[in-house]
């Protein structure tokens, strides 16, 4: 974190203008925006690129089918992408289009440099060509002798004159790059796939076409007007033409890229062709090429025919843009396929954003108002809460690496550890009791501890949820910028004296009423999914003993693995358990089950627990939850999952 003049370049793939933006496009772009916002927050000189890929036979055919020119068709779709990213407040520095004249000139200059170097030659190509993927395949790669191995559509045999790039020349250099830079492709499992493919042998790459003319023409010096450049050569060059390559090169100082984001379906183009082109151009290679997985919908592949395609704009409008951003990053580890479900989205909003974050802020607003007229001072935090501050600093120590290693879900998990410390501290120290005992300084120190934890979390959550987090920072009386990042995160300092201000609840609870429809209820039937605010101390049990859904949803039930178990001395009923709850791997629960279970019966087994029960002391020991069991005339039986389940899985 020392070099604040460091240049950071973040890119998305440029999106092909054959259809409107879908959730996969939004996922990639949101990740890139988070990386760019974080880099700027740290103080790095950051350039963030996105845009659209507009050439090729597929675009020409789609435009013809709609009775439009390719340029008019591309203008419309590209404009829709840009409009969506602007509505999503994506902080790109440049939106490039491959139809930009500056881009075309840059691509032509790159072509001439590779040609003059001897890396491009003229020949003839015959092979099985997939128009949809703009790619040639060998016969042995085809599905049932004719289907494209990537999209399944029928290929066609094409024979034409072509210019070739000497990809085979760079096979050994590519393998050397992969070996010497183990994190050049992320996640690392994807790197292994690429290495195996390259070790199988590379053939020279056809990089021009004569069967259509919607593309970048060859340089005039080539005197060969019937050829246009292969769409992938054209498209990949955008990452440097956007910085001015071939047009003054005013921003080439940002190259090489820190992170280039792609979907896993286009990883080979970016991890093999692109670095080979860069080697030919004598340019350095990117630090990381990061490939994310695909999204399904409720376990099924999305398709228009099924009517289950998720429209990112409609979801963001229904549930809030920041909540949507958080869900996309938190739900699935980067590189793995993810499943989008309304239930999972609502659960994360209600539990993690509503309870863990939003309710914590509400409690602190209430306490600071009651105890100190909203004035908070950090002067006694280290006196009474040295242990908690040490725990917080340990979490913060290595958090930047998670960002640039693309472990974004882990990054958020680490931040939620801090929120757990804050929520747990309130239960452990009971500031309301200290006020009654006249220990006002201790109560206010606890409030200040939580305010500082919230402030540190807010700084690091800002790139993920900028709009909601700005409101939290305003409520806590500070601003999120590079200075606050350095003060609170790098230097591990505490806030100066501050004044808390009231704000409306940031994440009102969402009541869910699922419909028997594959379409998101909040999108097509918004009246079926409404937000409610559960007020503090509001009665949630009716006179006849029935509870509402809000009361039930406030109870967090989880699967936990018993790590340690021992008898409680001088007790005939109690066992002391240490359980793994996923994000918290060493939670202590005192359970009254000694008459029916021995410690050896429990270690390594799984139980179901109430995870958000207010901590209590039993025989002087803290119990942070409750084990669920059923008891009848035959004895007591623990409630357990029927098969091994990931620790921390929520019971719904």
C-alpha positions as CSV (number, residue, x, y, z in Angstrom):
1,X,0.0,0.0,0.0
2,X,3.0,2.3,0.0
3,X,3.1,3.4,-3.7
4,X,0.1,5.7,-3.9
5,X,1.2,6.9,-7.4
6,X,0.9,3.4,-8.7
7,X,-1.2,3.1,-11.9
8,X,-4.0,0.5,-11.9
9,X,-5.8,-0.5,-15.1
10,X,-9.0,-2.6,-14.8
11,X,-10.9,-3.9,-17.9
12,X,-14.1,-5.8,-18.6
13,X,-14.4,-7.7,-21.8
14,X,-16.0,-5.6,-24.5
15,X,-19.6,-7.0,-24.9
16,X,-20.8,-8.3,-28.2
17,X,-23.7,-6.3,-29.5
18,X,-25.8,-9.3,-30.6
19,X,-28.3,-8.9,-27.7
20,X,-29.2,-6.7,-24.7
21,X,-27.2,-6.9,-21.4
22,X,-28.0,-9.8,-19.1
23,X,-27.0,-10.8,-15.6
24,X,-23.6,-12.1,-16.7
25,X,-22.7,-8.8,-18.2
26,X,-23.8,-7.0,-15.1
27,X,-21.8,-9.4,-12.9
28,X,-18.5,-8.8,-14.8
29,X,-19.0,-5.0,-14.9
30,X,-20.0,-4.8,-11.2
31,X,-16.8,-6.7,-10.2
32,X,-14.7,-4.4,-12.3
33,X,-16.4,-1.3,-10.8
34,X,-15.7,-2.7,-7.3
35,X,-12.0,-3.1,-8.2
36,X,-11.8,0.4,-9.7
37,X,-13.6,2.0,-6.7
38,X,-11.3,0.2,-4.3
39,X,-8.2,1.2,-6.2
40,X,-9.2,4.9,-6.2
41,X,-10.1,4.7,-2.5
42,X,-6.6,3.3,-1.7
43,X,-5.1,6.2,-3.7
44,X,-4.0,4.5,-6.9
45,X,-4.1,6.3,-10.2
46,X,-6.9,4.2,-11.8
47,X,-8.2,3.7,-15.3
48,X,-11.3,1.6,-15.8
49,X,-12.3,0.4,-19.3
50,X,-15.5,-1.1,-20.6
51,X,-17.2,-1.0,-24.0
52,X,-18.7,-3.0,-26.9
53,X,-17.5,-5.4,-29.6
54,X,-19.3,-4.5,-32.8
55,X,-17.8,-6.2,-35.8
56,X,-18.1,-9.7,-37.4
57,X,-20.3,-11.8,-39.5
58,X,-22.8,-12.5,-36.7
59,X,-23.5,-8.8,-36.3
60,X,-23.8,-8.3,-40.1
61,X,-26.3,-11.1,-40.3
62,X,-28.3,-9.9,-37.2
63,X,-28.5,-6.4,-38.7
64,X,-29.7,-7.7,-42.1
65,X,-32.4,-9.8,-40.4
66,X,-33.7,-6.6,-38.8
67,X,-33.5,-4.6,-41.9
68,X,-30.8,-2.3,-40.5
69,X,-27.2,-1.5,-41.5
70,X,-24.6,-3.1,-39.2
71,X,-23.6,0.3,-37.9
72,X,-27.2,1.4,-37.0
73,X,-27.8,-2.0,-35.3
74,X,-24.5,-1.7,-33.4
75,X,-25.3,1.9,-32.4
76,X,-28.6,0.9,-30.8
77,X,-27.3,-2.1,-28.8
78,X,-24.1,-0.3,-27.7
79,X,-26.2,2.6,-26.6
80,X,-28.3,0.3,-24.4
81,X,-25.2,-1.1,-22.7
82,X,-23.9,2.3,-22.0
83,X,-27.2,3.5,-20.7
84,X,-27.5,0.6,-18.3
85,X,-23.9,1.1,-16.9
86,X,-24.7,4.8,-16.4
87,X,-27.9,3.9,-14.6
88,X,-25.9,1.4,-12.5
89,X,-23.4,4.2,-11.7
90,X,-20.5,2.2,-13.1
91,X,-17.4,4.5,-12.8
92,X,-15.7,3.7,-16.1
93,X,-13.1,6.1,-17.4
94,X,-13.7,5.2,-21.0
95,X,-16.4,3.3,-23.0
96,X,-14.8,2.0,-26.1
97,X,-16.5,0.8,-29.3
98,X,-14.7,-1.2,-31.9
99,X,-16.3,1.0,-34.5
100,X,-14.4,4.1,-33.1
101,X,-12.0,5.4,-35.7
102,X,-9.2,5.7,-33.2
103,X,-9.6,2.0,-32.4
104,X,-9.5,1.0,-36.1
105,X,-6.2,3.0,-36.6
106,X,-4.7,1.4,-33.6
107,X,-5.6,-2.1,-34.7
108,X,-4.2,-1.5,-38.2
109,X,-0.9,-0.2,-36.7
110,X,-0.7,-3.4,-34.5
111,X,-1.3,-5.5,-37.6
112,X,1.5,-3.8,-39.5
113,X,4.0,-4.2,-36.6
114,X,3.3,-7.9,-36.3
115,X,3.5,-8.3,-40.1
116,X,6.8,-6.4,-40.3
117,X,8.1,-8.6,-37.5
118,X,7.4,-11.7,-39.6
119,X,4.6,-12.9,-37.4
120,X,1.8,-12.6,-40.0
121,X,1.8,-14.4,-43.4
122,X,-0.7,-15.1,-46.1
123,X,-2.2,-18.5,-46.8
124,X,-5.4,-20.4,-47.3
125,X,-7.7,-21.8,-44.7
126,X,-10.3,-24.6,-44.9
127,X,-12.2,-25.7,-41.8
128,X,-15.4,-26.0,-39.9
129,X,-16.5,-22.5,-39.0
130,X,-19.1,-21.4,-36.4
131,X,-20.7,-18.1,-37.3
132,X,-22.1,-17.7,-33.7
133,X,-18.7,-18.1,-32.1
134,X,-16.7,-16.6,-35.0
135,X,-14.3,-19.5,-34.6
136,X,-12.9,-22.3,-36.7
137,X,-12.7,-25.9,-35.3
138,X,-11.0,-29.1,-36.3
139,X,-13.3,-32.0,-37.3
140,X,-12.3,-34.0,-34.2
141,X,-13.6,-31.2,-32.0
142,X,-17.1,-31.2,-33.4
143,X,-20.2,-32.6,-31.8
144,X,-21.6,-35.5,-33.8
145,X,-19.4,-34.4,-36.7
146,X,-20.9,-30.9,-37.3
147,X,-21.9,-29.2,-34.0
148,X,-19.8,-26.4,-32.5
149,X,-18.1,-27.7,-29.3
150,X,-18.8,-24.3,-27.6
151,X,-22.4,-23.4,-28.5
152,X,-23.7,-26.6,-30.2
153,X,-24.9,-24.8,-33.3
154,X,-24.2,-26.4,-36.8
155,X,-20.8,-25.3,-38.3
156,X,-20.2,-24.8,-42.0
157,X,-17.2,-25.8,-44.1
158,X,-15.4,-22.6,-45.2
159,X,-12.4,-22.4,-47.5
160,X,-10.9,-19.0,-48.1
161,X,-7.7,-17.0,-48.4
162,X,-6.5,-15.8,-45.1
163,X,-3.7,-14.1,-43.3
164,X,-2.3,-16.1,-40.4
165,X,-0.7,-15.2,-37.1
166,X,2.3,-17.4,-36.1
167,X,0.7,-18.5,-32.8
168,X,2.8,-21.7,-32.8
169,X,5.9,-19.5,-32.5
170,X,4.8,-18.4,-29.1
171,X,3.9,-21.7,-27.6
172,X,7.0,-22.1,-25.5
173,X,7.0,-18.4,-24.4
174,X,3.4,-18.7,-23.3
175,X,4.2,-21.8,-21.2
176,X,7.1,-20.0,-19.7
177,X,4.9,-17.1,-18.7
178,X,2.3,-19.4,-17.1
179,X,5.1,-21.1,-15.2
180,X,6.8,-18.0,-13.9
181,X,3.6,-16.2,-13.1
182,X,1.4,-18.6,-11.2
183,X,-1.3,-16.0,-10.6
184,X,-1.5,-14.7,-14.2
185,X,-4.7,-16.6,-14.7
186,X,-7.3,-16.6,-11.9
187,X,-8.6,-18.8,-10.4
188,X,-5.6,-21.0,-10.6
189,X,-7.7,-24.0,-11.6
190,X,-8.4,-22.2,-14.9
191,X,-4.7,-21.7,-15.4
192,X,-4.2,-25.4,-15.3
193,X,-6.8,-25.8,-18.1
194,X,-5.0,-23.3,-20.3
195,X,-1.6,-24.9,-19.7
196,X,-2.9,-28.3,-20.6
197,X,-4.4,-26.9,-23.8
198,X,-1.2,-25.1,-24.9
199,X,0.9,-28.1,-24.1
200,X,-1.3,-30.0,-26.6
201,X,0.2,-27.9,-29.4
202,X,-0.8,-24.6,-30.9
203,X,-1.6,-24.1,-34.6
204,X,-1.2,-20.8,-36.4
205,X,-4.3,-18.6,-36.2
206,X,-6.4,-17.3,-39.1
207,X,-6.7,-13.6,-38.5
208,X,-8.6,-12.3,-41.6
209,X,-11.8,-13.0,-43.5
210,X,-13.0,-12.4,-47.1
211,X,-16.5,-13.9,-46.8
212,X,-18.0,-10.6,-45.3
213,X,-16.8,-7.0,-45.0
214,X,-18.2,-5.8,-41.6
215,X,-14.9,-5.4,-39.8
216,X,-11.6,-3.5,-39.7
217,X,-9.9,-3.3,-43.1
218,X,-6.3,-4.3,-43.4
219,X,-3.8,-1.4,-43.4
220,X,-3.5,0.4,-46.7
221,X,0.1,-0.7,-47.0
222,X,-1.1,-4.3,-47.4
223,X,-2.9,-3.3,-50.6
224,X,-5.4,-6.1,-50.0
225,X,-8.9,-4.6,-49.7
226,X,-11.0,-7.8,-49.8
227,X,-9.8,-8.8,-46.3
228,X,-11.2,-7.7,-43.0
229,X,-9.6,-8.6,-39.7
230,X,-10.7,-11.5,-37.7
231,X,-13.1,-10.2,-35.0
232,X,-11.0,-11.5,-32.1
233,X,-7.8,-9.8,-33.3
234,X,-9.9,-6.6,-33.7
235,X,-11.6,-7.0,-30.3
236,X,-8.6,-7.9,-28.1
237,X,-6.7,-4.9,-29.3
238,X,-9.3,-2.6,-27.6
239,X,-7.4,-2.9,-24.3
240,X,-4.5,-1.0,-25.7
241,X,-6.2,1.2,-28.3
242,X,-8.3,2.6,-25.5
243,X,-5.1,3.9,-24.0
244,X,-4.1,5.5,-27.2
245,X,-2.0,2.8,-28.9
246,X,-1.5,4.0,-32.5
247,X,-3.0,7.4,-31.7
248,X,-0.6,9.3,-29.6
249,X,-0.4,6.7,-26.8
250,X,-1.3,9.4,-24.2
251,X,-2.5,6.8,-21.6
252,X,-0.2,3.8,-22.4
253,X,1.4,4.4,-19.0
254,X,-1.5,2.5,-17.5
255,X,-0.4,-0.7,-19.3
256,X,0.0,-3.5,-18.3
257,X,-3.4,-4.1,-16.9
258,X,-3.7,-5.1,-13.2
259,X,-6.9,-7.2,-13.7
260,X,-8.6,-8.1,-17.0
261,X,-12.0,-9.7,-16.3
262,X,-13.5,-12.2,-18.7
263,X,-16.2,-14.9,-18.7
264,X,-14.9,-18.5,-18.7
265,X,-16.2,-19.0,-22.2
266,X,-13.7,-16.5,-23.6
267,X,-10.8,-17.3,-21.4
268,X,-8.8,-19.1,-24.2
269,X,-8.9,-16.0,-26.4
270,X,-7.6,-13.9,-23.6
271,X,-5.1,-16.3,-22.0
272,X,-3.6,-17.6,-25.3
273,X,-4.2,-15.3,-28.3
274,X,-4.0,-12.0,-26.4
275,X,-0.7,-12.6,-24.6
276,X,0.8,-14.0,-27.8
277,X,-0.3,-10.8,-29.7
278,X,1.3,-8.7,-26.9
279,X,4.5,-10.7,-27.1
280,X,4.6,-10.0,-30.9
281,X,4.1,-6.3,-30.2
282,X,6.8,-6.3,-27.5
283,X,4.4,-5.1,-24.9
284,X,4.3,-6.4,-21.3
285,X,1.6,-8.9,-20.3
286,X,-1.2,-8.2,-17.8
287,X,-0.9,-9.1,-14.1
288,X,-4.1,-11.1,-13.9
289,X,-6.6,-12.5,-16.4
290,X,-9.5,-13.4,-14.2
291,X,-12.3,-15.7,-15.5
292,X,-15.6,-15.9,-13.7
293,X,-18.3,-18.6,-14.0
294,X,-21.8,-18.6,-15.4
295,X,-25.1,-17.8,-13.7
296,X,-28.0,-20.2,-13.6
297,X,-31.6,-19.4,-12.4
298,X,-32.9,-21.6,-9.6
299,X,-30.6,-24.4,-10.7
300,X,-31.6,-24.1,-14.4
301,X,-29.7,-22.6,-17.3
302,X,-31.3,-19.3,-18.3
303,X,-33.0,-19.1,-21.7
304,X,-35.6,-17.0,-23.4
305,X,-37.7,-20.0,-24.2
306,X,-37.9,-20.9,-20.5
307,X,-38.7,-17.4,-19.6
308,X,-36.3,-17.4,-16.7
309,X,-33.7,-14.9,-17.9
310,X,-32.8,-12.4,-15.1
311,X,-32.9,-8.8,-16.2
312,X,-30.3,-7.0,-14.0
313,X,-32.1,-3.6,-14.3
314,X,-35.4,-5.0,-13.1
315,X,-33.8,-6.8,-10.1
316,X,-31.8,-3.7,-9.1
317,X,-35.0,-1.6,-9.3
318,X,-37.0,-4.0,-7.2
319,X,-34.4,-4.8,-4.5
320,X,-32.0,-1.9,-4.6
321,X,-28.8,-1.5,-6.6
322,X,-26.4,-1.8,-3.7
323,X,-28.2,-5.0,-2.4
324,X,-27.9,-6.5,-5.9
325,X,-24.2,-5.6,-6.0
326,X,-23.6,-7.2,-2.6
327,X,-25.5,-10.4,-3.5
328,X,-23.7,-10.9,-6.7
329,X,-20.3,-10.7,-5.1
330,X,-21.2,-12.5,-1.9
331,X,-23.2,-15.4,-3.2
332,X,-20.5,-17.3,-5.1
333,X,-16.7,-17.6,-5.0
334,X,-15.2,-16.0,-8.1
335,X,-14.6,-18.5,-10.9
336,X,-17.4,-20.8,-9.9
337,X,-20.8,-21.0,-11.5
338,X,-23.5,-19.2,-9.4
339,X,-27.2,-19.7,-9.0
340,X,-29.5,-16.7,-8.9
341,X,-32.6,-17.2,-6.8
342,X,-35.1,-14.7,-5.3
343,X,-35.0,-16.6,-2.0
344,X,-31.3,-16.4,-1.7
345,X,-31.3,-12.7,-2.5
346,X,-34.0,-11.9,0.0
347,X,-32.3,-14.0,2.7
348,X,-29.0,-12.1,2.3
349,X,-30.8,-8.7,2.4
350,X,-32.8,-9.6,5.5
351,X,-30.1,-11.4,7.4
352,X,-26.7,-10.0,6.5
353,X,-27.6,-6.5,5.3
354,X,-30.7,-6.0,7.5
355,X,-29.7,-7.7,10.7
356,X,-25.9,-7.8,10.8
357,X,-25.3,-4.3,9.3
358,X,-28.4,-2.2,9.3
359,X,-29.7,-3.2,12.7
360,X,-26.2,-2.7,14.2
361,X,-26.2,0.9,13.0
362,X,-29.8,1.4,14.4
363,X,-28.8,0.1,17.8
364,X,-25.7,2.4,17.9
365,X,-27.8,5.4,16.9
366,X,-30.2,4.5,19.7
367,X,-27.5,3.9,22.4
368,X,-25.5,7.0,21.5
369,X,-28.7,9.1,21.8
370,X,-29.6,7.7,25.2
371,X,-26.1,7.6,26.7
372,X,-24.3,10.7,25.4
373,X,-26.7,12.8,23.3
374,X,-25.3,11.4,20.1
375,X,-21.7,12.5,20.9
376,X,-19.1,9.7,20.7
377,X,-15.5,9.8,21.8
378,X,-12.9,7.1,21.2
379,X,-10.7,8.2,24.1
380,X,-11.5,5.1,26.3
381,X,-11.8,2.4,23.6
382,X,-8.3,1.0,24.0
383,X,-8.7,1.2,27.8
384,X,-11.7,-1.2,27.9
385,X,-11.6,-2.9,24.5
386,X,-7.9,-3.7,23.6
387,X,-8.9,-7.3,22.9
388,X,-11.5,-6.4,20.3
389,X,-9.3,-3.8,18.6
390,X,-6.5,-6.5,18.2
391,X,-9.1,-8.9,16.6
392,X,-10.2,-6.1,14.2
393,X,-6.7,-5.3,13.2
394,X,-5.8,-8.9,12.6
395,X,-8.7,-9.1,10.1
396,X,-7.6,-5.9,8.3
397,X,-4.0,-6.9,8.0
398,X,-4.3,-8.9,4.7
399,X,-7.5,-7.8,3.3
400,X,-6.2,-6.0,0.2
401,X,-4.7,-9.2,-1.2
402,X,-8.2,-10.7,-1.3
403,X,-9.4,-7.9,-3.6
404,X,-6.7,-8.3,-6.3
405,X,-6.6,-12.1,-6.0
406,X,-10.3,-12.0,-6.9
407,X,-11.4,-13.6,-3.6
408,X,-14.3,-11.1,-3.4
409,X,-16.6,-13.3,-1.4
410,X,-13.8,-14.0,1.1
411,X,-13.3,-10.2,1.3
412,X,-16.9,-9.8,2.3
413,X,-16.7,-12.7,4.7
414,X,-13.8,-11.0,6.5
415,X,-15.8,-7.8,6.8
416,X,-18.7,-9.7,8.3
417,X,-16.3,-11.1,10.9
418,X,-15.8,-7.5,12.1
419,X,-19.6,-7.0,12.2
420,X,-19.8,-10.2,14.3
421,X,-17.2,-8.8,16.7
422,X,-19.3,-5.6,17.0
423,X,-22.6,-7.3,17.5
424,X,-21.1,-9.8,19.9
425,X,-19.5,-7.0,22.0
426,X,-22.9,-5.4,22.6
427,X,-24.2,-8.7,24.0
428,X,-21.0,-9.4,26.0
429,X,-20.7,-6.1,27.7
430,X,-24.4,-5.1,28.0
431,X,-23.9,-1.3,28.0
432,X,-27.4,-0.8,29.2
433,X,-26.5,-2.6,32.4
434,X,-23.4,-0.5,32.8
435,X,-25.5,2.6,32.6
436,X,-27.7,1.3,35.4
437,X,-24.6,0.6,37.5
438,X,-23.3,4.1,36.9
439,X,-20.4,2.9,34.7
440,X,-21.1,5.5,32.1
441,X,-17.5,5.7,30.7
442,X,-17.5,1.9,30.1
443,X,-20.9,2.1,28.3
444,X,-19.8,4.9,26.1
445,X,-16.5,3.2,25.3
446,X,-18.5,0.2,24.1
447,X,-20.6,2.5,21.8
448,X,-17.4,4.1,20.5
449,X,-15.9,0.6,19.9
450,X,-18.8,-0.4,17.7
451,X,-18.9,3.0,15.9
452,X,-15.2,2.5,15.0
453,X,-15.8,-1.0,13.8
454,X,-18.7,0.2,11.7
455,X,-16.5,3.0,10.3
456,X,-13.7,0.7,9.3
457,X,-16.2,-1.8,7.7
458,X,-17.9,1.1,5.9
459,X,-14.6,2.3,4.3
460,X,-14.0,-1.2,3.0
461,X,-17.6,-1.9,2.0
462,X,-17.8,1.4,0.1
463,X,-16.6,-0.1,-3.2
464,X,-19.3,-2.7,-3.0
465,X,-22.2,-0.7,-1.9
466,X,-21.3,3.0,-2.4
467,X,-24.7,4.6,-2.0
468,X,-25.8,2.9,1.2
469,X,-22.4,3.1,2.7
470,X,-22.2,6.9,2.1
471,X,-25.3,7.2,4.2
472,X,-23.7,5.1,7.0
473,X,-20.6,7.3,7.0
474,X,-22.8,10.4,7.1
475,X,-24.6,9.0,10.1
476,X,-21.3,8.3,11.8
477,X,-20.0,11.8,11.1
478,X,-17.1,11.1,8.8
479,X,-16.3,11.0,5.0
480,X,-15.1,8.1,3.0
481,X,-12.0,9.0,1.0
482,X,-8.3,8.1,0.7
483,X,-7.6,10.0,3.9
484,X,-10.1,8.0,6.0
485,X,-8.8,4.8,4.3
486,X,-5.2,5.7,5.4
487,X,-6.3,6.7,8.9
488,X,-8.7,3.8,9.7
489,X,-7.4,0.9,7.7
490,X,-3.7,1.5,6.9
491,X,-2.7,3.3,10.2
492,X,-5.3,1.4,12.2
493,X,-6.3,4.6,14.0
494,X,-9.7,5.4,15.6
495,X,-12.2,8.1,14.7
496,X,-11.9,11.5,16.2
497,X,-14.7,12.7,18.4
498,X,-17.9,12.6,16.3
499,X,-21.6,13.2,16.4
500,X,-24.0,10.5,15.3
501,X,-27.1,11.5,13.3
502,X,-30.3,9.6,12.8
503,X,-31.1,8.0,9.4
504,X,-34.0,5.9,8.1
505,X,-33.4,2.1,8.2
506,X,-31.2,1.2,5.2
507,X,-32.3,-2.3,4.6
508,X,-36.0,-2.7,5.5
509,X,-37.1,-6.3,5.9
510,X,-38.6,-7.8,2.7
511,X,-41.6,-10.0,3.1
512,X,-41.5,-12.8,0.5
513,X,-44.6,-14.4,-1.0
514,X,-43.3,-16.8,-3.7
515,X,-45.4,-17.3,-6.8
516,X,-45.6,-20.4,-8.9
517,X,-43.9,-18.6,-11.8
518,X,-40.3,-18.7,-13.1
519,X,-40.2,-14.9,-13.2
520,X,-39.0,-12.9,-10.2
521,X,-42.1,-11.9,-8.2
522,X,-40.5,-8.6,-7.4
523,X,-40.0,-7.9,-11.1
524,X,-43.3,-8.9,-12.6
525,X,-45.5,-8.8,-9.5
526,X,-44.0,-6.2,-7.4
527,X,-47.0,-5.9,-5.2
528,X,-46.3,-9.5,-4.0
529,X,-43.0,-8.6,-2.5
530,X,-43.0,-5.6,-0.1
531,X,-40.7,-4.1,2.4
532,X,-41.6,-3.6,6.0
533,X,-39.7,-2.1,8.9
534,X,-39.7,-4.0,12.2
535,X,-39.5,-1.4,14.9
536,X,-37.5,-2.0,18.1
537,X,-39.5,-3.4,20.9
538,X,-42.6,-3.8,18.7
539,X,-44.7,-6.7,20.1
540,X,-44.4,-9.6,17.7
541,X,-46.6,-12.2,19.5
542,X,-50.4,-11.9,19.3
543,X,-52.7,-12.5,22.2
544,X,-53.5,-16.0,21.0
545,X,-49.8,-16.9,21.0
546,X,-49.2,-16.8,17.3
547,X,-46.2,-15.1,15.8
548,X,-45.9,-13.2,12.5
549,X,-43.4,-14.0,9.8
550,X,-41.2,-11.1,10.9
551,X,-40.7,-12.6,14.3
552,X,-39.8,-16.0,12.8
553,X,-37.4,-14.4,10.3
554,X,-35.6,-12.7,13.1
555,X,-34.4,-16.1,14.3
556,X,-31.3,-17.4,12.5
557,X,-31.0,-21.2,12.5
558,X,-27.8,-22.7,11.2
559,X,-26.0,-26.1,10.9
560,X,-22.9,-26.3,13.1
561,X,-20.2,-28.9,13.4
562,X,-19.1,-29.8,16.9
563,X,-15.3,-29.3,17.1
564,X,-14.8,-29.9,20.8
565,X,-17.0,-31.1,23.7
566,X,-16.4,-31.5,27.4
567,X,-18.3,-31.9,30.6
568,X,-19.0,-28.9,32.8
569,X,-17.5,-29.6,36.3
570,X,-20.1,-29.8,39.1
571,X,-23.0,-29.9,36.6
572,X,-25.1,-33.0,36.0
573,X,-26.8,-31.5,32.9
574,X,-24.4,-29.3,31.0
575,X,-21.8,-29.9,28.3
576,X,-19.5,-27.2,26.9
577,X,-19.3,-27.3,23.1
578,X,-17.1,-25.5,20.7
579,X,-18.8,-25.4,17.3
580,X,-17.9,-24.4,13.8
581,X,-20.6,-22.1,12.4
582,X,-18.9,-21.3,9.0
583,X,-17.8,-17.7,9.3
584,X,-17.2,-18.2,13.1
585,X,-15.2,-21.4,13.6
586,X,-15.0,-21.5,17.4
587,X,-18.3,-20.5,19.0
588,X,-19.0,-21.7,22.6
589,X,-22.4,-23.1,23.4
590,X,-23.4,-24.5,26.8
591,X,-26.0,-27.2,26.3
592,X,-28.1,-29.1,28.8
593,X,-27.7,-32.5,27.1
594,X,-25.2,-34.3,29.4
595,X,-27.8,-36.9,30.6
596,X,-28.3,-38.1,27.0
597,X,-25.0,-37.5,25.2
598,X,-21.3,-37.8,26.1
599,X,-18.6,-35.6,24.6
600,X,-17.2,-38.5,22.5
601,X,-20.7,-38.9,21.0
602,X,-20.7,-35.3,19.7
603,X,-17.2,-34.4,18.4
604,X,-17.2,-34.4,14.6
605,X,-21.0,-34.6,14.4
606,X,-23.4,-31.8,13.3
607,X,-26.2,-30.1,15.2
608,X,-28.7,-27.4,14.5
609,X,-28.4,-24.2,16.5
610,X,-30.1,-20.8,17.1
611,X,-27.2,-18.6,15.9
612,X,-28.4,-15.2,16.9
613,X,-29.6,-15.8,20.4
614,X,-28.5,-13.2,22.9
615,X,-25.4,-14.5,24.7
616,X,-26.0,-15.7,28.3
617,X,-23.9,-17.0,31.2
618,X,-24.5,-20.5,32.6
619,X,-22.5,-21.4,35.7
620,X,-20.2,-18.5,34.9
621,X,-19.5,-19.6,31.3
622,X,-20.7,-17.6,28.2
623,X,-23.1,-19.5,25.9
624,X,-23.4,-18.0,22.4
625,X,-26.3,-20.0,21.1
626,X,-28.7,-22.8,21.6
627,X,-28.6,-26.4,20.4
628,X,-32.0,-27.6,19.1
629,X,-33.4,-30.9,20.4
630,X,-36.7,-32.7,20.8
631,X,-37.7,-34.5,24.1
632,X,-40.5,-37.0,24.8
633,X,-41.1,-39.9,27.1
634,X,-38.3,-41.8,25.4
635,X,-35.7,-39.1,26.1
636,X,-34.0,-36.3,24.3
637,X,-32.9,-36.4,20.6
638,X,-30.8,-33.7,18.9
639,X,-32.1,-32.2,15.7
640,X,-29.5,-32.9,13.0
641,X,-29.2,-32.6,9.2
642,X,-30.0,-35.9,7.5
643,X,-26.6,-35.8,5.6
644,X,-23.3,-33.9,6.0
645,X,-23.9,-30.2,5.3
646,X,-21.5,-27.2,5.1
647,X,-21.0,-25.6,8.5
648,X,-22.8,-22.3,8.7
649,X,-25.6,-23.3,6.2
650,X,-28.7,-21.4,7.2
651,X,-31.8,-23.5,8.0
652,X,-34.9,-22.1,6.3
